[in-house]
Structure formats: structure tokens, C-alpha cells
């Protein structure tokens, strides 16, 4: 059974940092693009960052560029999101996802975690 499990969310003050982790099990995702998405209250889920397999190139939403860093450890089958200089507008549920074969960004029908809550207080 394939599972993606996020961890590392929590409550932090504006300007602080958090590191999210996503552990995958059930199969290797070393050749898959892995992404982070978030959903704020009352808003649709939005793209945050993606890291591709080989080479491990990355892309970010403009709103987090320069503050967030996505990385992966294929040996551990994990992907992480380092979030610095957090702002109240970064508040939301953060989801990890793995793209299907041949896709460069996860789709709704691909593998998703259950999410981890990030709350940034002002």
C-alpha cells in the first residue's frame, strides 16, 4: 500500500521557520517528481514547490520563492520543505504529493498525503 505521510507542521510566529517532511512507503518515488501544495481556509489548494527526479531541478510558486526550499533524499524515499521567513499568509494545510509516471507535477489522481497544518501568527 502506497502512503505519503507529512510531518513537521505546527504553530510559528511570523518570521520564523519550519521544516516539513514527507515519508513515502509502499514503493520508491526516486524517479517521480515530488511536490508540495497547500490549502488555506476558504481557498483552493495551490502549488507551492516541486522537485524533479533526475536532475533534481526545482520550481516554486512566486509567493514562496527565495523563502522556501524543497529537497529530496531518494535513499530514504523522503521529500522536505524548508520554510523560512514565514508569513501569516503561509498558513494552511500542506500536502505532499508524488507525480505519476511521465508527469512533471502531481495531479489530483496521483499519490497524496493527508496533510499537515501550518499556522503562522502575526
Z-matrix of the N, CA and C atoms (Angstrom, degrees):
N
C 1 1.456
C 2 1.522 1 109.32
N 3 1.311 2 115.99 1 125.64
C 4 1.457 3 120.68 2 -179.32
C 5 1.518 4 109.79 3 -81.20
N 6 1.327 5 115.70 4 132.04
C 7 1.457 6 120.74 5 178.08
C 8 1.507 7 110.48 6 -138.08
N 9 1.317 8 115.67 7 143.30
C 10 1.452 9 123.15 8 169.97
C 11 1.518 10 106.34 9 -121.21
N 12 1.332 11 116.72 10 125.11
C 13 1.456 12 120.45 11 -176.45
C 14 1.521 13 109.21 12 -125.72
N 15 1.321 14 114.96 13 117.60
C 16 1.461 15 120.85 14 179.06
C 17 1.531 16 110.87 15 -88.29
N 18 1.314 17 115.38 16 152.91
C 19 1.467 18 121.71 17 174.96
C 20 1.515 19 108.68 18 -152.84
N 21 1.323 20 115.50 19 165.96
C 22 1.461 21 120.58 20 174.86
C 23 1.512 22 115.55 21 102.95
N 24 1.315 23 117.25 22 -3.83
C 25 1.454 24 118.97 23 177.91
C 26 1.517 25 111.53 24 -70.61
N 27 1.319 26 115.58 25 170.94
C 28 1.450 27 119.70 26 178.82
C 29 1.502 28 112.13 27 164.95
N 30 1.316 29 115.49 28 -165.60
C 31 1.459 30 123.10 29 179.96
C 32 1.518 31 108.97 30 -104.63
N 33 1.308 32 116.29 31 130.17
C 34 1.458 33 121.20 32 -179.31
C 35 1.521 34 109.41 33 -143.41
N 36 1.314 35 116.55 34 151.26
C 37 1.457 36 120.20 35 176.99
C 38 1.525 37 110.52 36 -79.18
N 39 1.292 38 115.22 37 155.19
C 40 1.465 39 120.60 38 176.65
C 41 1.527 40 109.35 39 -55.24
N 42 1.325 41 114.94 40 137.25
C 43 1.452 42 120.62 41 -176.75
C 44 1.516 43 113.58 42 93.05
N 45 1.322 44 116.41 43 -12.01
C 46 1.451 45 120.80 44 -178.84
C 47 1.516 46 112.99 45 -83.62
N 48 1.328 47 114.46 46 -173.54
C 49 1.468 48 120.95 47 -176.74
C 50 1.521 49 110.68 48 -132.66
N 51 1.328 50 114.27 49 152.40
C 52 1.450 51 122.23 50 171.68
C 53 1.514 52 107.57 51 -142.95
N 54 1.319 53 114.45 52 152.78
C 55 1.463 54 119.69 53 174.57
C 56 1.522 55 108.70 54 -123.70
N 57 1.315 56 115.63 55 117.58
C 58 1.454 57 121.38 56 177.26
C 59 1.524 58 110.01 57 -94.07
N 60 1.300 59 115.32 58 144.50
C 61 1.459 60 120.89 59 176.29
C 62 1.520 61 109.75 60 -127.74
N 63 1.306 62 114.96 61 150.85
C 64 1.460 63 121.34 62 178.04
C 65 1.523 64 107.49 63 -133.78
N 66 1.313 65 115.39 64 118.87
C 67 1.460 66 120.73 65 179.49
C 68 1.515 67 109.56 66 -104.74
N 69 1.309 68 115.77 67 125.43
C 70 1.460 69 121.19 68 179.81
C 71 1.517 70 110.24 69 -102.07
N 72 1.299 71 115.92 70 144.30
C 73 1.461 72 120.92 71 176.90
C 74 1.517 73 109.44 72 -143.25
N 75 1.298 74 115.80 73 161.16
C 76 1.454 75 120.79 74 178.54
C 77 1.519 76 113.66 75 98.87
N 78 1.315 77 116.78 76 -25.90
C 79 1.466 78 122.57 77 174.71
C 80 1.514 79 108.42 78 -167.61
N 81 1.302 80 116.28 79 163.60
C 82 1.456 81 120.87 80 177.79
C 83 1.522 82 109.75 81 -85.12
N 84 1.331 83 115.27 82 138.34
C 85 1.459 84 120.72 83 176.45
C 86 1.521 85 111.15 84 -112.17
N 87 1.327 86 116.32 85 22.76
C 88 1.462 87 120.10 86 -176.32
C 89 1.524 88 112.64 87 -62.84
N 90 1.311 89 118.60 88 -24.46
C 91 1.470 90 121.29 89 179.65
C 92 1.520 91 112.04 90 -103.09
N 93 1.325 92 117.44 91 9.02
C 94 1.464 93 121.74 92 -178.58
C 95 1.513 94 111.34 93 -105.84
N 96 1.317 95 115.78 94 146.58
C 97 1.457 96 119.73 95 168.50
C 98 1.524 97 108.13 96 -72.33
N 99 1.331 98 115.55 97 137.40
C 100 1.462 99 121.20 98 -178.92
C 101 1.514 100 108.80 99 -120.45
N 102 1.333 101 115.99 100 140.14
C 103 1.445 102 118.46 101 -176.32
C 104 1.515 103 114.00 102 -135.92
N 105 1.324 104 113.74 103 163.49
C 106 1.466 105 121.95 104 172.34
C 107 1.528 106 107.67 105 -119.35
N 108 1.304 107 114.34 106 137.16
C 109 1.454 108 122.46 107 177.07
C 110 1.526 109 107.79 108 -130.78
N 111 1.316 110 116.87 109 163.86
C 112 1.461 111 118.88 110 177.04
C 113 1.521 112 110.06 111 -144.14
N 114 1.314 113 114.44 112 156.86
C 115 1.454 114 120.44 113 177.33
C 116 1.516 115 108.87 114 -136.03
N 117 1.316 116 114.83 115 117.57
C 118 1.452 117 121.24 116 176.89
C 119 1.530 118 109.04 117 -85.83
N 120 1.327 119 117.06 118 157.43
C 121 1.467 120 119.82 119 179.28
C 122 1.511 121 111.67 120 -55.89
N 123 1.321 122 116.05 121 128.62
C 124 1.448 123 120.99 122 177.60
C 125 1.514 124 115.36 123 76.55
N 126 1.319 125 116.93 124 5.99
C 127 1.468 126 120.23 125 -178.57
C 128 1.525 127 110.45 126 -122.85
N 129 1.311 128 115.20 127 164.84
C 130 1.448 129 119.92 128 177.58
C 131 1.531 130 110.23 129 -78.74
N 132 1.306 131 114.41 130 157.56
C 133 1.450 132 119.55 131 176.72
C 134 1.527 133 109.45 132 -65.35
N 135 1.327 134 116.96 133 139.40
C 136 1.453 135 121.14 134 -177.85
C 137 1.520 136 111.51 135 -130.85
N 138 1.298 137 114.24 136 154.53
C 139 1.454 138 122.83 137 178.47
C 140 1.523 139 110.09 138 -69.78
N 141 1.332 140 116.92 139 139.50
C 142 1.462 141 122.02 140 175.93
C 143 1.531 142 110.29 141 -114.94
N 144 1.336 143 116.15 142 -55.74
C 145 1.470 144 119.78 143 -176.64
C 146 1.516 145 109.62 144 -160.44
N 147 1.326 146 115.42 145 156.14
C 148 1.458 147 121.26 146 176.40
C 149 1.521 148 108.57 147 -141.94
N 150 1.329 149 115.31 148 146.11
C 151 1.457 150 121.49 149 174.29
C 152 1.519 151 107.59 150 -128.06
N 153 1.314 152 115.54 151 131.77
C 154 1.456 153 120.90 152 -177.12
C 155 1.520 154 109.96 153 -90.98
N 156 1.329 155 115.90 154 175.33
C 157 1.463 156 119.04 155 -171.04
C 158 1.522 157 112.70 156 -83.42
N 159 1.318 158 116.73 157 -63.95
C 160 1.452 159 118.63 158 -176.75
C 161 1.523 160 109.89 159 -145.82
N 162 1.317 161 117.69 160 111.31
C 163 1.457 162 126.93 161 0.42
C 164 1.531 163 111.11 162 -74.88
N 165 1.317 164 116.07 163 163.62
C 166 1.462 165 120.92 164 -176.85
C 167 1.520 166 111.08 165 -81.43
N 168 1.320 167 115.66 166 59.16
C 169 1.462 168 119.80 167 177.67
C 170 1.522 169 109.19 168 -72.98
N 171 1.315 170 115.65 169 157.17
C 172 1.464 171 120.78 170 -175.46
C 173 1.525 172 111.20 171 -130.44
N 174 1.320 173 114.76 172 157.12
C 175 1.459 174 121.86 173 173.32
C 176 1.516 175 108.19 174 -140.46
N 177 1.335 176 115.83 175 148.90
C 178 1.449 177 120.65 176 -177.27
C 179 1.527 178 110.94 177 -134.26
N 180 1.307 179 114.56 178 153.22
C 181 1.456 180 119.35 179 169.44
C 182 1.529 181 107.78 180 -67.97
N 183 1.308 182 116.52 181 146.50
C 184 1.471 183 120.02 182 -178.63
C 185 1.534 184 111.31 183 -57.79
N 186 1.319 185 116.47 184 -32.48
C 187 1.462 186 120.39 185 -175.75
C 188 1.531 187 113.10 186 -68.47
N 189 1.343 188 117.53 187 -18.34
C 190 1.468 189 119.62 188 -177.94
C 191 1.523 190 112.50 189 -118.00
N 192 1.313 191 116.63 190 -5.17
C 193 1.459 192 120.47 191 -177.29
C 194 1.524 193 110.30 192 -58.43
N 195 1.325 194 115.87 193 132.21
C 196 1.461 195 121.00 194 -179.56
C 197 1.515 196 113.86 195 88.49
N 198 1.333 197 116.76 196 -12.09
C 199 1.473 198 120.51 197 179.80
C 200 1.527 199 111.78 198 -115.34
N 201 1.319 200 117.29 199 -33.34
C 202 1.464 201 122.06 200 -178.15
C 203 1.518 202 109.56 201 -108.10
N 204 1.334 203 115.06 202 148.51
C 205 1.462 204 121.49 203 176.32
C 206 1.521 205 109.57 204 -135.31
N 207 1.323 206 115.64 205 124.16
C 208 1.460 207 120.87 206 177.37
C 209 1.525 208 108.95 207 -98.78
N 210 1.317 209 116.13 208 142.10
C 211 1.461 210 120.53 209 179.18
C 212 1.517 211 108.72 210 -147.82
N 213 1.329 212 115.68 211 165.79
C 214 1.465 213 119.44 212 -179.68
C 215 1.524 214 109.97 213 -141.31
N 216 1.313 215 114.66 214 153.88
C 217 1.455 216 121.75 215 174.69
C 218 1.525 217 105.64 216 -129.06
N 219 1.308 218 116.00 217 98.67
C 220 1.467 219 119.86 218 -175.61
C 221 1.524 220 112.06 219 -65.71
N 222 1.308 221 116.77 220 -31.19
C 223 1.469 222 119.64 221 179.62
C 224 1.528 223 111.04 222 -64.18
N 225 1.330 224 115.81 223 -33.71
C 226 1.470 225 120.54 224 -179.53
C 227 1.520 226 112.10 225 -98.67
N 228 1.337 227 116.50 226 -3.91
C 229 1.467 228 121.53 227 -179.51
C 230 1.531 229 110.85 228 58.96
N 231 1.329 230 115.25 229 45.18
C 232 1.461 231 120.67 230 -178.32
C 233 1.522 232 111.00 231 -129.01
N 234 1.307 233 115.02 232 157.09
C 235 1.454 234 122.53 233 173.07
C 236 1.526 235 107.17 234 -135.35
N 237 1.315 236 116.71 235 142.39
C 238 1.456 237 121.21 236 -175.84
C 239 1.523 238 110.93 237 -127.41
N 240 1.305 239 114.68 238 160.57
C 241 1.462 240 121.35 239 176.41
C 242 1.519 241 107.60 240 -135.92
N 243 1.314 242 116.70 241 108.67
C 244 1.455 243 122.15 242 175.88
C 245 1.523 244 107.87 243 -87.92
N 246 1.323 245 116.44 244 121.63
C 247 1.450 246 121.33 245 -176.09
C 248 1.521 247 108.95 246 -117.29
N 249 1.320 248 116.35 247 116.31
C 250 1.459 249 122.76 248 179.52
C 251 1.518 250 110.20 249 -115.68
N 252 1.306 251 115.72 250 163.81
C 253 1.472 252 121.66 251 177.98
C 254 1.520 253 110.61 252 49.80
N 255 1.301 254 115.89 253 48.22
C 256 1.458 255 120.25 254 -175.58
C 257 1.518 256 112.02 255 -64.78
N 258 1.323 257 115.16 256 146.28
C 259 1.450 258 123.14 257 -179.64
C 260 1.534 259 109.23 258 -121.18
N 261 1.325 260 117.68 259 156.44
C 262 1.471 261 119.34 260 177.45
C 263 1.528 262 112.83 261 -54.14
N 264 1.332 263 116.74 262 -33.72
C 265 1.467 264 119.64 263 -179.81
C 266 1.523 265 113.22 264 -72.08
N 267 1.323 266 117.99 265 -4.28
C 268 1.468 267 120.63 266 173.95
C 269 1.530 268 111.15 267 -84.49
N 270 1.310 269 116.87 268 -4.82
C 271 1.465 270 121.42 269 179.80
C 272 1.518 271 111.52 270 -61.15
N 273 1.325 272 116.06 271 136.79
C 274 1.451 273 120.92 272 177.48
C 275 1.518 274 111.20 273 161.77
N 276 1.313 275 114.44 274 -178.28
C 277 1.461 276 120.44 275 173.80
C 278 1.527 277 107.07 276 -92.22
N 279 1.310 278 115.90 277 127.62
C 280 1.454 279 121.30 278 -178.17
C 281 1.521 280 109.62 279 -103.65
N 282 1.321 281 114.56 280 129.36
C 283 1.456 282 121.92 281 -177.23
C 284 1.521 283 111.02 282 -116.33
N 285 1.307 284 114.80 283 140.12
C 286 1.450 285 122.74 284 172.21
C 287 1.530 286 107.71 285 -97.87
N 288 1.314 287 116.76 286 144.39
C 289 1.461 288 119.89 287 179.22
C 290 1.517 289 111.07 288 -148.13
N 291 1.316 290 115.19 289 151.53
C 292 1.460 291 121.63 290 178.29
C 293 1.522 292 109.31 291 -118.07
N 294 1.307 293 116.11 292 129.92
C 295 1.457 294 120.64 293 -178.78
C 296 1.522 295 111.77 294 -75.51
N 297 1.303 296 115.71 295 149.71
C 298 1.450 297 120.48 296 176.01
C 299 1.517 298 111.97 297 -71.59
N 300 1.301 299 116.07 298 169.48
C 301 1.462 300 122.03 299 -177.48
C 302 1.525 301 109.74 300 -58.07
N 303 1.325 302 115.49 301 127.59
C 304 1.453 303 121.06 302 177.42
C 305 1.513 304 115.09 303 86.15
N 306 1.312 305 117.43 304 -5.69
C 307 1.470 306 120.26 305 179.86
C 308 1.525 307 110.03 306 -101.55
N 309 1.310 308 116.19 307 144.93
C 310 1.461 309 120.33 308 -177.63
C 311 1.523 310 112.19 309 -97.54
N 312 1.309 311 117.03 310 -6.63
C 313 1.455 312 120.14 311 177.48
C 314 1.520 313 107.94 312 -146.54
N 315 1.340 314 117.05 313 139.50
C 316 1.459 315 118.98 314 -178.20
C 317 1.521 316 113.40 315 -61.83
N 318 1.297 317 114.91 316 140.54
C 319 1.457 318 121.83 317 175.90
C 320 1.527 319 108.61 318 -104.21
N 321 1.291 320 116.23 319 166.78
C 322 1.459 321 120.93 320 -179.73
C 323 1.527 322 111.09 321 -56.43
N 324 1.308 323 116.88 322 -32.14
C 325 1.465 324 121.22 323 -175.97
C 326 1.520 325 113.46 324 -84.79
N 327 1.320 326 116.84 325 -2.16
C 328 1.469 327 119.80 326 179.76
C 329 1.528 328 110.24 327 -85.93
N 330 1.325 329 116.81 328 -163.07
C 331 1.458 330 121.06 329 -176.04
C 332 1.525 331 111.06 330 -86.26
N 333 1.328 332 115.60 331 131.43
C 334 1.468 333 121.41 332 -178.91
C 335 1.513 334 110.70 333 -133.29
N 336 1.335 335 115.09 334 148.07
C 337 1.440 336 119.88 335 172.13
C 338 1.516 337 110.68 336 -85.20
N 339 1.317 338 115.65 337 -179.97
C 340 1.464 339 121.20 338 -178.42
C 341 1.516 340 112.64 339 -85.56
N 342 1.303 341 116.82 340 -15.20
C 343 1.457 342 120.16 341 176.70
C 344 1.517 343 113.32 342 99.22
N 345 1.324 344 115.07 343 155.44
C 346 1.462 345 121.99 344 175.69
C 347 1.522 346 108.19 345 -136.08
N 348 1.318 347 116.16 346 136.94
C 349 1.466 348 121.07 347 -174.32
C 350 1.523 349 110.86 348 -81.37
N 351 1.311 350 115.15 349 131.91
C 352 1.463 351 122.34 350 172.88
C 353 1.520 352 107.30 351 -120.57
N 354 1.318 353 116.33 352 125.05
C 355 1.452 354 121.63 353 178.62
C 356 1.518 355 109.06 354 -125.79
N 357 1.326 356 115.41 355 123.69
C 358 1.458 357 120.92 356 -179.92
C 359 1.525 358 107.95 357 -112.95
N 360 1.295 359 116.08 358 117.97
C 361 1.466 360 120.59 359 -179.23
C 362 1.523 361 110.70 360 -92.67
N 363 1.318 362 114.42 361 148.33
C 364 1.474 363 119.06 362 -177.84
C 365 1.520 364 111.63 363 -89.30
